[in-house]
Amino acid sequence: MSGLDNLINISTLERGLQLLGAVTAASTVFKVLSLARLYLSPSSISVNRWKHGNPYALVTGATDGIGFGIAEALAARSFNIILHGRDRNKLEARRATLQKQHPGLRTEILVFDVLKDPYDDIENLISGISHLNITILVNNVGGIPFMPAYINFTEFDSSQIDAVIDINARFLAHFTRYMMPILSKNGPALIMNIGSAAQIGVPGATMYSGTKGFVLSFSEALARECKISKTPVDVLNINLGDVSSKSTPTPVKFGNPLAKDFGRDVIARVGAAIASDRNTVTPHIPHAILFGVLKSLPEFVKVAFMRNIIQDARALHRKIFNLKEE
Ligand SMILES: NC(=O)c1ccc[n+]([C@@H]2O[C@H](COP(=O)([O-])OP(=O)(O)OC[C@H]3O[C@@H](n4cnc5c(N)ncnc54)[C@H](OP(=O)(O)O)[C@@H]3O)[C@@H](O)[C@H]2O)c1
């Protein structure tokens, strides 16, 4: 190769590296601006996008924790509320609390046990409220519906496998399918699916992680289907780490907000998420930071970190729920 060829090759390599550097820098600036827009600047779209007519928001698993926190935050923004749960007395009590906080608010309740009632009844359940102007659906019901919750996959029996799939994934899919025509008719409408940072794959919570991976992919795919078919329904996966609630009684500290405060974060952030064309959002800033760091760690550090997390979660459950040492 002649000296001239070498020179040309080096300058081509330099130009290539410069281009790569420019693309990387531009993509980093874009990501930083997009995050700043999401978390810091007032959004051109707020939850008011879905507040038209006499709007109702339907929240599943709304008698406790995050579901009730989101219901409270939506009621504070003048949405009428449909509370879903399995316990009629608890639903009536929560309904009374909301109405005391917001006289004039309209509320409905839906009683359906996601683990016991037949899914063929969902259509009938929904037909009782289909005349209402429901513009927001929050698919929140979920979790690990047995104790001890954090067991290894090999310890599961088949009914436990089914229960985790039913409460986190199967009910969500069936309920959403029946709700889609109603939301579409009432558009612009919004579906928020409460996912979990466990979608990353947490040992000791294998089934739960898998179903939250389903919630993420399901939300992203449905969001894109709606964009392509111009169905006026926005769809968002809500990603989160620990939130202090009935089933996750972690002490409130940095990164572990109260369910009520987390509910406010969700409602504050959904408009900006849709404005920036996202299909998934992590509404609580400390969760976003921790999740970002966790994702970028090398695998062996992730394994060590998650081993500690699950040990702590098991110890907390043993203490709070009086479980025996495994
Ligand atoms: N808290 C966290 O740290 C955390 C983290 C990541 C993701 N998440 C997700 O956030 C969502 C809410 O969790 P949470 O911590 O707020 O839970 P929670 O405090 O235990 O509340 C769960 C809600 O679901 C209802 N529910 C439970 N089993 C039901 C059934 N079989 N049929 C109908 N309703 C049922 C409960 O009703 P009862 O009042 O009758 O029990 C309650 O209203 C879940 O999808 C969970 O996976 C939570």
The ligand as an ORCA input file, in Angstrom:
! r2SCAN-3c Opt
* xyz 0 1
  N     -45.636     -1.642     45.983
  C     -44.568     -1.844     45.254
  O     -43.428     -1.704     45.728
  C     -44.697     -2.210     43.803
  C     -43.522     -2.210     43.026
  C     -43.628     -2.520     41.685
  C     -44.875     -2.782     41.127
  N     -45.987     -2.776     41.910
  C     -47.284     -3.069     41.272
  O     -48.228     -2.087     41.664
  C     -49.532     -2.658     41.683
  C     -50.187     -2.379     43.031
  O     -49.385     -2.914     44.070
  P     -49.550     -2.461     45.596
  O     -48.230     -2.620     46.222
  O     -50.240     -1.154     45.681
  O     -50.497     -3.637     46.138
  P     -51.470     -3.686     47.412
  O     -51.228     -2.581     48.360
  O     -51.386     -5.074     47.911
  O     -52.908     -3.477     46.743
  C     -53.375     -4.394     45.811
  C     -54.781     -4.060     45.398
  O     -55.257     -5.116     44.547
  C     -56.412     -5.720     45.139
  N     -56.454     -7.160     44.931
  C     -55.560     -8.069     45.372
  N     -55.953     -9.304     45.013
  C     -57.111     -9.157     44.327
  C     -57.993    -10.077     43.711
  N     -57.775    -11.386     43.735
  N     -59.092     -9.595     43.080
  C     -59.329     -8.271     43.045
  N     -58.532     -7.347     43.640
  C     -57.435     -7.804     44.276
  C     -56.266     -5.440     46.626
  O     -57.526     -5.626     47.246
  P     -57.651     -5.950     48.838
  O     -57.626     -4.618     49.475
  O     -58.967     -6.644     48.949
  O     -56.495     -6.818     49.200
  C     -55.752     -4.003     46.571
  O     -56.791     -3.117     46.262
  C     -49.363     -4.127     41.359
  O     -49.574     -4.336     39.987
  C     -47.910     -4.382     41.712
  O     -47.363     -5.476     40.990
  C     -45.925     -2.496     43.230
*
